[in-house]
Amino acid sequence: MGQTVVIDPSLLSGKITVPPSKSISHRALICAALAKGRSEITNILDCDDTKATIGILKSLGAKICKEGSVTVIEGIQKANREITADCFESGSTLRFLIPVAAALGCSAEFQGKGKLPERPITPYFTELTGNGIIFETETMPYRIKGKLKAGEYRLAGDISSQFISGLLFALPLLDGKSSIVITSPLQSKPYVDITIAEMKKFGVEVTETENGYTVEGNQCYRPFNTVIESDMSQAAFFAVANALGSEIEIEGLNPHSLQGDRAIMDIISQSRGNSFKVNASQIPDLVPILTVLAAFSKGTSYITDCGRLRLKESDRLAVITKELNKLGAEVHEYRDSLVIDGVEYIHGGTCDSNNDHRIPMSLAVASTRSTGSITIEDAGCVAKSYPDFFEDFRALGGKINVINN
């Protein structure tokens, strides 16, 4: 992580193929690992988060190897009874694989670092313990034992959709029908839609109901060969750079993607350099780069319903406000929203990533409308989701100096 980057102002141009979707990569890996047989997944994202998921799936009993651009997965035949699971800093890995390990009857210790030990898994304490699982600890490392049972699971929809996705992966493996009842409006629903779509590819059905989902038990994941599409969350950085004056051709995007972050294209198209108002409840990962877009838009922009970002790798509302304002932006932070007064240029300065991968990428895009250089400390955290970001930024004409501390 000990990496500082110094970026001199420059517009970007050229062609870019953004990395594969991190969200879909996680989900395809899990489905393939639960299928009895050989699956081939082309274009898996190679980053710290997916490495964490792969490592735990191997510990559970899957065999996973790379053959060129293809990841070959031999699904779990018989789960290992006891594992140590290192989630690194990946909330998705933790929240997806606790229920999976529980459904497989595996005693597991889930470890993590960075901000991950502070990110909540409270819904699992209440819902899994009522259905066959014992949490021996309620702080990280989390130790679980027992075997998950079919039943009714009640989850709030405004904490994280990852809890719903984690249960959806696990419930088809159980004996009997299960239901997930969502007790408040579901935020980040596109991520649940992606989960259900990937499960369907691997032969498992989920039924959406008026207030949640039902899942039949004793289903079997079937092997499937698939290709991971490009990540709309990462494309957003270059799309916003274009809105700020760069000329980048973003190749390989799926116009029919289920990824909710495809909304960035519509937001840019509709705002056309002017202020905008966005409800971010379904697109939380876009908030840092949307704040950059708003910082250079004419007038006052509003990004609302984004309080959950305080529980990400950093308190993203506080961090993006603090770091952009250091550079001359005018961002105002409230409990669950941001209000941004647009400026024409920022003046540069020194910022801190706060060990949050989306912060340095957003600040790099902001540098294209700066009158002075921007220094970003601890910028190596981009490895969490986009290890080659700064190389790609430089290939597009970015004037960047990387200093390994």
N, C-alpha and C positions, 0 to 999 in steps of 0.2 A: 504494500500500500504506500510505502514511502516514496512517493513520486510527486514532484512539483512540475507544473507546466506553465510556461509563459507564452501568451498569445498576443501577437501584434495585430492590430485591426486590419482586416482584409475581407472583401466579399469572396464567396466561394463559387466555383463553377465546375462543370463536368458531370460525369455519370456515376451513380452509386447504386449498388444492390445492398439493401440493408440486411442485417442478420436475420436468421430464422426466428420465428416467434418463440419467446421464452415460455409463454403460457401454454402454447400448444405442445411444445417440446416436453415439458413436465408431464402433461396429461397423456400424450402418446406413449411415453416411456412406462408410465404406471400401468396403462391398459395392456401394453405388450408383455410386461413382466407378469401380469395376472393371467395371461393366456397360456394354455398348455400347448406349446409348439413354438415354431420359429417365426418371428416377425422381422421385417426389415424396414427400418425407418431412415429415409434419406433426408439429409440437411438438418440434423439435430443441432440446436444451438450449443456451442462449446463455451461454457462460461462457468463461473464458480457455483451458481445456483443449480444448474443441471448436473454438474459433477457431484454435488451433494446428493441429489435424488438418485443418480446412478449408483453411487456408493452404497446407499441404504438398500436399494433394490437387490444389489449383489449380496449384501449381508443376509437378506431375507431368503435368498436361494436362486435368484435369476442369474443367468449367464449372459453377460453383455460384453461385446467386443466391437471394435471398429474395423471395417473393411473399406478403405478409401473414404468416400463421403457417406457410406452406408453404415448405420449402427445396427448390428444383428443382436436380437434378443431371443434367448431361449427361456421361455416362461418358467415360473416357479412350479416344480413338480411336487415337492414336499417342503413346506416352509421350515426354516431353521427355528428351533424352539426358543432360542435366546440370542439377542443381538445387542450390540452397541451401535447407535445410529447418530452419526455426526451430521447435523444439518447446516454446518457453517453459519451463514447469516441469513439463510433462506426461510422466510416465513411460509412460503408455499410448500416447501419440502416438509417442514414440521407439521403443518396443519393437514396436508394431504395424507401423510404416511402414518400418523398416529392411528387413525381408524383402520387403515389397511393392515397394519401390524396387529391391531386388536382383532380384526376379523379372521386373521390367520392363526389366532391363538398364540401369538409370539410374546414372550416376555422381553421387553425392550427398554433400553435407556436412551433417551433422546437428549443429545448434547447440542450446544450452539455457542456462538460468540457474538461480539459486537452488541447491537441493540436487541438481538433476538431474545435473550432471556427476559427482557422487559415487555415484549409483545404478548398480548393476552391470549390464553387458550381456555379462558373461563367456561365457554359453552361445553367443552369436553368434560370438564370436571363434573358438571351437573348431569349431562346427558349420557355419557359413556358409563359413568359409575352406576347409573340406574339400569344399565343393560349389560351387566356382566363383567365390567372392567374395574379393576382396582388401581387407583393412582397411589403409589407408595410415596410420592413426593408431589408437592404442588408448586415447587419452584424448579427451575432448570438446574441440573439435569432431571428431566421427568422420567420416572420409572413406572411402567405399567405392567400388569399381568392379568391373566384371565382370558376369556374368549367372548367376543361381542355377540349379543343376541339380537334377533329381529324384534322390532317393536316400533313405538312411536317416539320420534325425536323432535323436540321443540327448540327452535333456534330463532333468535332475533335476527332481523335482516339488515340491521344497520351497524354491525360490528365488522364482519368480514365475510364475503361470499366464500372464502376459502374453507370455512368450516362446513358449508353445505356441500362443496365439491368433494371434500375429504370423505364425508359420509356417503355420498353418491358412489364413489369408487368402491366402498366397502360393503354396502348393503346387499348387492346382488349375490355376494358370496355366502350369505347367511341362510339358515333354514327358516323359511317363512317370509311372509310379506311384511314390509316395513314402510313407514311413512315419515316424511319430514314436514313438520308444520312450522311455517314461518310466521312469527308473531308480530312482526312490524314490517313496514315496507322494505322490500328487498333492494339494496343498493348493489352496484356492480353486477347486475344480472347478466350482462353479456359474458362474463367469465363463467357463470354457471351454464349458460347456453353452449359455450365452447366445451365444457366438461361433458355435457350430455351428447354433443355431436361426436366427440372422440370415442366415447363409450359405445355409441351406436356403430361406429366403424368396426369396432372389435366385437360386435354381436350382442351387446347388452342394451336392454331397453329401460328407459325411465319415463314415467307418465307424469306430466305436469298437471296439477290440480289447481283449484281456485286459490288455495292458501298454502301451496307447497308442492310436494312431489311424492309419488308412491313408487316403490320398487319391489318387484317380485323377487323372492329368494331363489336359491339353487340355480341361478343363471351361470352360464359359462362364458368367460371371455374367450374369443376365438382369435387365432393368429391373423395378422393383417399386415400388408405392406403399404406404407404411406409416405408422403413427402410433406415436410413441414413448410408452410408458407411463410412469407416475410413478415416481420414484426411491425405492426402499425405504430406501436409505442415508440420504436426507434426511428421509423420513418418520419414521425412528427418533428424530430429535431431538424431534419433537413427541409421539411415542408415549411417550418417557421423561418428557417434561414432564407428560403426563397421569398417569403412574405416580407422579409426585411431588406430585400434587394439582391440576394444571390440568385444564381441561375444554375440550379442543380436538376439533372434529370434522374428521378428516382425510379429505378427499374424493378420489375418483378412483383409489384403489389397485386393482391387479389381484390378486384373491385367489389366482389360479392362476399368478402370476408365477414365472419361473425364477430371479429374483434371489435369491441366497442370503440377502441381508440381510432378507428377509421373516421370518427366524427371530426378529427382535426381538419380534414380536408374541407368539410362543409363550413366549419367555423371560419377558416381562412377565407374561403370563397365569399361568404356572406358579409364578413367584416370589411374586407377590402381596405385595410389600413386604418379603419375607424374603430372606435370603442365598441365593446360588445359585452353582453351579459351571458354567462354560461352557468348552468346548474351542473356541478361536477360529480354528482352522486353516483353516476354510472361510469364515469371516466376519470377516476382519481389519479391514475398514473400520468395523465396529461397536465396536471396542475402546474408543476414547475415550468414546463416549456410554454404553457398558456400564459403564465405570468410574464415570461419574457416577451411573448407576442403583445400582450397588453401594455407592457412598459414602453413600447414604441408606437402604440396606436394613438390616434388623435382623440382626445377626450378622456372620459373616465370609464373604466371597465370594471365589471363585477364578476368575481368567481365565487359561487355560493355552494353551500352544502358539501363542504370538503373537510369537516372537522376530523374525520377519520385519519387524515394524513398526519396528524400529530402522533400516530402510533406506527409509523413506517420506520425505515432504517434511521431516520431522524424525525424530529418534529418539522415536517416539510413546510408547513405554513410559516413557522417562525424562521426557519433557515433560509428559505428562498427570499423572504422579506428582508432579513438582515443582510444577506450577501449582495443582493441586487442594489439595495440602498447604499451600501458601501461604495458602489460604482457610480452613483448619481441617479439611480431610478427613484421613483416615488411610489412605493408600495406600502399600503396600510393594512395591518393585520388585525383581524377580529376573531372571535371564538371559533367560528366555522366558515369564515369567508375571507376573501381578500378584495380590497378596493385599490385600483391602480390608476394613477394619473399619468397619462402618456407624456413622454419627453421625446425630443428628436434624437438626441445622442446621450450616451453616458461618457464618463471621463476616464474610466479605467481604475485600477487599484489592485489590492491583494485580497483574495477571498479564501475561504476554507471549505472543503467539500463536506465537512461534518460526517465523513465516512458514508455518504449517501450517493450512490452511483448516478442518480438522475440530476443531482446538483451540478457537478462539473460539466456534464454534457449541455445542460441548459445555459450555464455561464459561457461556455465556448461559443454557443450560437449568439449570445448577447454581444460577444466581442466584435461581431461583424458590424455593429452600430456604435462602436466606441471610438473616442478620439485619442485614447491612450492604451497602452498595453494592460492586459489583465493577467495577474498571477494567481493560479489556483493551487493551493497546497493540498497534499494528500489526494491527488487526482487519480491515483491508481485504483481507487475503488470502482472505477468503471468496469473492472474485470468481473464484477458481480453479474452484469448482464450484457456488456458490449466491450470485450477486451480490446478490440482493434479500433475503437472509436477515434482515438487521436491519430492513428495511422491513416484512417479514412479521411479524417478532417484535413490532414496535411495533403493527401492526394488530390483533394478538391481545391487546393491552393491556399489552405490555411497556413499562416505564418506562425509556426509553433515550435517551441524549444522545450523538450522533455528533459528534466533533470532527475536522475535517480538518486535519491538521498541515501 
